[in-house]
């Protein structure tokens, strides 16, 4: 009986670690989005005539960073038991 309780407690700990892991992993896309928009603003200040191209690349970079965050949200459901 105690082995069953220990196993249940261990599974709960593993799920809690998964939540902590995703929380830490979400920092990466957050930093990426900040860098994308910071550098895009800097580039537009230096070359205002290329604002359209810079904005397009900025939106593309933002989409890739956010896709990583969304994949991180979905993966625990895909691989979880």
C-alpha positions, -999 to +999 in steps of 0.1 A: +000+000+000+028+025+008+045+017-025+013+028-043+012+061-023+049+067-030+043+062-067+013+086-067+034+112-048+062+108-073+039+112-103+025+144-087+060+157-082+069+150-119+038+169-131+047+198-108+083+198-123+068+199-158+049+230-149+080+246-135+099+235-166+074+252-189+075+283-168+112+285-172+110+276-209+085+305-215+113+330-206+131+322-239+103+333-262+097+364-240+133+374-243+132+367-281+102+389-286+119+417-267+150+414-288+130+413-321+110+445-313+140+463-297+162+457-327+134+464-351+128+498-335+165+505-336+167+496-373+138+518-381+154+547-363+186+542-383+169+536-417+134+551-419+131+544-456+132+507-450+104+507-424+081+484-445+107+457-449+118+460-413+082+457-400+076+426-422+107+409-408+097+420-373+063+404-375+078+372-389+103+370-360+075+376-335+055+348-351+084+324-348+091+333-312+054+329-302+052+295-321+079+282-298+059+292-268+027+276-282+046+244-289+058+244-253+022+247-241+010+218-263+039+193-257+029+184-221-005+174-234+009+154-263+035+135-242+017+135-209+000+103-197 
